Amino acid sequence: MQIEIRPYVERDAAQAAAVWNEVVEEGDAFPQTERLTAESGAAFFTSQSFTGVACDAESGQIVGVYILHPNNVGRCGHICNASYAVASDRRGQHIGEQLVCHCMKQAAALGFRVLQFNAVVCSNAAALALYRKLGFVQLGVIPGGFRRKDGSYEDIIPHYHVL
């Protein structure tokens, strides 16, 4: 399968929200608890510094999405943050890796100097392996920093990568 990553456009709202909502509903990776509708998704995705979508080149179906935005303001505004979602039936096909690599290039092109992840859940083995492979630096562990869907708490591991 050939994947194309391109900028989000408003006609992508429903498909991008559906991919995003899968991760939200699973309750083990994203801090968000509210599902996006096509309307709220359009507002959310267009409010980012950049939103990228991964499409199956043959069908045009959106199989992944990422958001990129400042992690802070003012004197720390050069540090960005991102989140990635891959459709559950497409995981394990290196789409996440393509999204992260695209995001890093896009972040640098937008003038960001560091990409920081605030809350990588410690049980997210695939993400942890990918970030290690791509040279991200782990900053430590925040005990119980993530509340899972079932109400239990899990450690999070912040990461960064100099762009």
C-alpha positions in Angstrom: 0.0 0.0 0.0 1.3 3.4 -1.0 0.7 6.2 1.6 0.6 9.9 0.8 0.8 12.5 3.5 -0.6 15.8 2.7 -2.0 18.9 4.4 -5.5 18.6 5.9 -8.3 20.3 4.0 -11.9 20.9 5.4 -13.4 18.1 3.2 -11.2 15.7 5.3 -13.0 16.6 8.6 -15.3 13.5 8.9 -12.7 10.9 8.0 -9.9 12.6 10.1 -12.3 12.9 13.0 -13.2 9.2 12.7 -9.5 8.1 12.9 -8.8 10.5 15.8 -11.9 9.3 17.6 -10.7 5.7 17.5 -7.7 6.7 19.6 -9.8 8.8 21.9 -12.3 6.0 22.5 -9.6 3.4 23.2 -8.7 5.6 26.2 -5.0 4.5 26.4 -3.0 7.1 24.5 -4.7 10.6 24.1 -5.5 12.9 26.9 -8.8 13.9 25.2 -12.0 12.3 26.4 -14.5 14.0 24.0 -15.2 12.7 20.5 -14.9 15.0 17.6 -17.8 15.5 15.2 -17.2 16.6 11.6 -17.9 20.2 12.7 -15.8 20.2 15.9 -13.1 18.2 14.0 -13.0 20.9 11.3 -12.5 23.6 13.9 -9.9 21.5 15.9 -7.8 20.5 12.9 -7.8 23.9 11.3 -6.8 25.6 14.6 -3.4 23.7 14.6 -0.2 25.1 13.2 -0.4 22.2 10.8 -2.5 19.1 10.4 -1.4 16.3 8.2 -3.4 13.4 6.9 -2.1 10.1 5.6 -4.1 8.7 2.7 -4.1 5.4 0.9 -2.9 6.6 -2.5 -5.2 4.1 -4.3 -8.5 4.8 -2.5 -7.9 8.2 -1.1 -9.1 6.9 2.3 -7.6 8.7 5.3 -5.7 6.2 7.4 -3.8 8.5 9.7 -3.7 12.1 11.0 -1.4 14.3 13.0 -1.6 17.7 14.6 1.3 20.0 15.2 1.2 23.1 17.4 3.3 25.1 19.8 3.9 23.4 23.1 4.2 26.7 24.9 4.2 30.5 24.3 6.7 33.3 24.2 10.2 32.4 25.0 9.3 28.7 24.8 7.2 29.1 21.6 9.9 27.5 19.5 9.1 24.1 21.1 6.3 22.3 19.4 4.1 19.4 20.3 2.3 16.8 18.2 -0.2 13.9 18.4 -0.6 11.1 15.9 -3.5 8.8 15.2 -3.5 5.7 12.9 -6.7 3.8 11.9 -6.8 0.6 14.0 -7.0 -1.6 10.9 -3.8 0.0 9.5 -1.5 -0.1 12.5 1.7 -2.0 12.2 2.2 -0.8 8.6 4.7 2.0 9.5 2.1 4.7 8.9 2.9 6.2 12.3 6.6 6.4 11.5 5.8 8.2 8.2 3.6 10.6 10.1 6.2 11.4 12.7 8.9 11.9 10.1 6.7 14.2 8.0 5.8 16.1 11.2 9.4 16.6 12.1 10.2 18.1 8.6 7.0 20.2 8.8 7.9 21.5 12.3 11.4 22.5 11.2 9.9 24.3 8.1 7.6 26.2 10.4 10.5 27.4 12.4 10.2 25.1 15.4 13.5 24.0 17.0 12.4 21.1 19.2 9.5 18.6 19.1 8.4 17.6 22.5 5.9 14.9 23.6 4.5 15.6 27.0 2.6 12.4 27.7 3.8 9.2 26.1 1.9 6.5 28.0 4.4 3.9 29.3 2.3 0.9 28.0 2.4 2.4 24.4 5.2 0.0 23.4 4.9 0.8 19.7 5.3 4.5 20.2 8.2 4.1 22.6 10.0 1.9 20.2 9.4 4.3 17.3 10.6 7.3 19.2 13.7 5.4 20.3 14.4 4.4 16.7 14.0 8.0 15.5 16.4 9.4 18.2 14.0 11.0 20.6 15.3 11.5 24.1 13.3 10.4 27.2 13.1 13.0 29.9 12.1 10.8 32.8 8.8 9.4 34.1 5.8 11.1 35.6 4.2 8.6 37.9 0.5 8.2 37.4 0.4 11.0 34.8 -2.2 9.5 32.6 -5.8 8.5 33.6 -6.9 5.5 31.5 -10.4 5.0 30.3 -11.1 2.5 33.1 -10.1 5.1 35.7 -6.7 3.6 36.6 -3.5 5.6 36.4 -0.4 4.9 34.3 3.0 6.5 34.1 3.9 8.8 31.2 7.3 9.5 29.7 8.0 12.9 28.1 10.3 12.9 25.1 12.0 15.5 22.9 13.9 15.7 19.6 16.0 18.6 18.5 14.9 19.5 15.0 
